[in-house]
C-alpha cells in the first residue's frame, strides 16, 4: 500500500494546457476539481456561473474519482482549488511535503463513507473477525481508506491477512456486485451501489463514537492562497452562500434538481446522498472545533494512523501550516 500511495502522490492528472492564463500579471482563469455523484449545494453556483461572475474569472471545472488524484493535479499546477477533497488524501500529500492548505470544511458525512460486506458472507459487527483473510477493495489514501484502517483496528483484524486492492468506489461497487471481492469501502454513489449487495459493519454514529470523523475540505496550494487571497476568499463566500441557501430550505426541490443534474445523478439518489451531509457555516468553521485547532489536531491523528499501518513513511510534527484560516476570515467579513 505504501508504494501505491507514493505513486498516487507523485502522479499528475491533467495536461499543462489547463494552467491558469496570466495577462499582465493578472489571473484570467482557474481550474477547480470536484466529484461527480456528490451533490453539494455549491453545484448550483457552478451551474449558474456564479463563481465566474463573483471572481471575474473563467472557472474551468474538472471531475475526479479520488482525492489523491486531486492532490496530484494541484502538485502539477493543473488545478488551483479542489472542492470536497477527503481529509486523509490531503494528509497523505501534506505528509509527503506537498504545500497544500485546507481553506474550509466542504461537507461532513459520517453516513456517506463506509465499508460494505458482501451479503453472501453473512458478516456484521458481531462476527467481523471472520473478515480475516478476505479480499477488500479500498480507494487508497482517501477518507474511505482511513475509515477502513480504523475499523479493522477496532475489530482486531490483522491488515497483513487481507488482500487489499486499490479501487475507486465505482469500481469497488462493481467488483462487489460481481463477487470478485468480499467487501469494499467507499463513498457517494459507489457506496450506494455497494449497499445493494451487502451491509455496513458500523453506522455513522457508531463510527463517530470511535472517533472516526468523516469530512471533506476545500484545499489549494499555499503558494496560490498567498498570491491570490481574495480569489480564495471570494470562492469560499460563494460556496458558503450556496450552503446557506440549501440548509435554510430556501432552495428546495428546484435547487436539488440542479444539484442532481450537475452531479450526474437521478433526483432520488441525490436526495438520499445530500440527506446524509452537513455543511458548517463560516462562523462554525472558524471555531475551535474546525479551523481554530480541531482540524490541525485531527490531521496529526490521521497521519499517525497511516504511519502505523505502513501506508506513509512519516507524519509531520505539526499540520498547523497546512490550515489557512485567513482566507476564511476575509470571506466571513465580506
N, C-alpha and C positions, 0 to 999 in steps of 0.2 A: 504494500500500500504506500509505503514511504516513497518509492521510486515513482509511482503513478502520480502522487501529489506533487512531487518536484516537477514532473513533466507538465502537469497542468498549469503550474505557476509560471513556468518558463515559456510556455507556448504563446502564440498570438492567434487572434481570431478573425481579424478583418484586414483588408488591404490598406496600404498607406494612403490610398486615394481619398479616404474618408477623414483625413486630418482636417481640423478647422482652418478655414481660409482667413488669412490675415491681410488687411489692406491698410496701408499707412499705420501699421501697428495696432489696428483695431480688429477685434474679433468679429467675424461676419456670420459664422455658423458653428454649431456644436453638434456632437453626436451623443445620444443618450441611449443606454442599454435598458431593456425591460424584459419581462417574461410574458409569453402567451399563456393562456389558461390560468390567468392570475388577475382577476377583475378588480383592480384598485380604482378608487374614486378619481385619481389623477388622470385616468384614461379618458374621461370626458374632456378635460382640458387639453389633452393630446389631440383628441378628435376635432375639437373646436379651434385648434391652433392658438389657444390662449397663451401658451408658453411663448410662442413666436412673437405674439403681439406685446406681451409684457417685457420680454427680453430685448426686443428689437433685433432679433437674430433669427436665422433659419435654423430650426431644430430638426435634425435627422434622427429617426428612431430605428433601432436595430434590436430584434428579439434574440434572446439566448436561451439555452436549455439549462445552464448551471451558473452559479455564482463564480465558480473557478474560471470559467471562460470569460466572464466579465472582468475579472482581475487581469487576465492575460491581455484583454483588449485595452484596458487602461494602461497597462505596462508598456504597450507598444505605441500608445498615444492615439489609437484609433477611436477611443471612446473617452469622453471627458467626464460624464456623470453616469453612474449606474443606479437605477431605481430598484429597490427591493432585493438588494444583494443579501444573501444569507450571512449572518454574522460569522459562522465558522469558516466559510471560504475567505471572508475578509481577514480573519485572524491568521489563516494559513499564509496568505500573501504578505501580510504585515510582519509575520514572524520570519519570513524569508528575506525581509528587508525592503519590500516594496513600499513606496512613500504614500500609502493610502490613508485617507482620513474619513471617519464617519461624520456626516453633517446632519443627519436626522434619523429618527426611527420611522421607517416606512410603514410597517404593519406588524402587529403581534398576532400569532396564530397557533396556539398550542394544539388545537384540534385539527389543524390542517397540515401537519407534518408528523409522520408516524411510520411504524413498521407493521406490515401485514403478513400473517402466516397463512399458507395455503389451507383451505378448508379440508383437504384430504388428510392433513396431518392430525387434525383434532387437537391442536395445541393452543392453550391460552396461558394466562399468568400463573395458573395453579400448577402447570406441568411444563413451564417454559424451558426447564433444564433439558428436555428432550430435543431441543434445537441443536445441541452439541453435535458437531459432525455434519451439519446440513450446509446447503448451498444458498447464499443470500446475495441479492442484487442491491448495491448501495451506490449512490452518486458521491464518490469520494470528495472530501474536502468541503462538503456542504453542511447545512443545518441538519439534514437527514442523517449524515454521517456521524455528526456529534451525538444526535439523539440515539442512534444505533449503538455507539460505543457506551454511552451511559446506561442504556437499557441492558445491554449484555453484561455489564459490570454489576448492575442491580440483581440480575438473575443468576450471577455466578457462572456465566458461560465463558469458557476459555476461547479467546479470539483465534488462537492457533488451531483450534479444532474445526473452525469454519472455513468454507471455501467462499471467499468474498470476491464478487465480480463487480467491476465498476460499470454502472449503467445509469443513465439519466432516468428519471421517473417514468416517462412514457415507455421506454424500452424495458424497464423493470416490470411494469404492469403487463406488457405483452408476454414477457418470459414467464411470469407467474400464471397467466391465463393458459399458456401452452404446457405448463407443468415442467418447464426447463429448470426452474429453481424452486426452493422450498419456502422461502419468504423474501420479501422485498421491502425496501424503505424508500420513502419519497414524499412528495408534497403536491399540492394543486390538483390538476386534472389527472395526473398519473396516479396519485393516491386514491382518488375517487374510483378509478378503474380497478386498482388493486383490491379495493374493498368488495368488489363484485365477485371476487374469487377467494376471499379469506377474511380473517378477523384480526383486529389490532390486539396487541398484548396489554397495553395500558392506555387509558383515556387521557385526554389533555390535562384534566385536573389532577390525575394521578401522577403524571409526569411533572407537573408544576410542584407538587408536594415533594418530589425528589430533587427539586432544584433544576429541572431540565426546562429552562425557559426557551421559547421559540419566537424569535423576532428577526425581521429583516431591516437593513439600514439603507439609506441613500448614501452613496460614497463617491468620492472623487480623489484625485491626487492632491497631495499637499501643495505642489507647485501650482496647479490650476486654481486651487482655492486662494492661494496667496496672491496670484496675479489678477484674479477675477472675483473678488469677494462679493461685489454687487450682483454679478451674474448668478452665483450660487445662492445668495440670499433671496433674490427675486424668484428663482426656481423653487426654493423652499416655500415661499409665500404663496405662490400659485398652487402648489401641492396642498398646503395647509387649508387654503380656501376650499379646494375641492373636497378634502376630507370633512371639513365642517359642514359643507352642503349635504354630503351623504349622511353623516352622523346625525344631523338635525332632523332628517327625514324630508327635507325640502326637495331633494332630487327625485325621490320616489321611483316608481317603475319606469318613468321616462329616462331617468339617468341610468338605471340598471340596464335598460335595453342598449344604451350606448356602450356601457362597460362590457356587456356580453359580446357585442359585435367586435369591439376593439381587441378583446381577449381571445376571440375565435371560439366562443362557447355558445351553447344554447341558453335560453333565458333561465330555465330551471337549474341548470348546472351552475351558472353564475350566481344565482340567488343562494344556492346551497353553499358555495365557496365563500362568498363575502359574509355570510351569516356567522362564520367562524372567525372572522377577522376583527381586530380592534385598531383604531387609528388615534394615537395620543395627540393632543393639541400641542402647539408650540410651548405654551405655558407648562404643560405637564412634562414635556421633553426636557425643558430647562431645569427641572427639579433634580434632586439628588438621586432619585430612582433611576434616571436615564442619563442624560448628557452631563449632569452635575457630579458624576462619580460612579454611578451604578454600572454603566456600560464598560468603563475602563476596568473595573474590578472583575466583571463577568468575562471580559475578553481574556484576562490573565488566567481565569479558571478554565476556559475552553482550551487555551493553548496548552496548559499543563496536562489536560486530559489527552490531547493529541500527542504530546511528548511521551506520556506514559504508555500509550498504545503503539508507539513506534511510527506514527504517521508523519510527524515532522521531527527534525533533528533537535531543535531547541526552541524555547519560548523567549520572548523579550523580557527583560527585567521589569519593564512597565509599558503599558499601552496608552499612557497619558497623551503622548504626542500624536496618537492616531485618532484622537477625537477633537474635532474643530467645533467649538461652541460659539465662536464669534459670529459666523455667518448666520446662525440661527437667531442670535440676539439681534442682528441687523434686521432679519426678516420679521421678528416679533415686534420691532419698533415701527415697521413700515405700515 
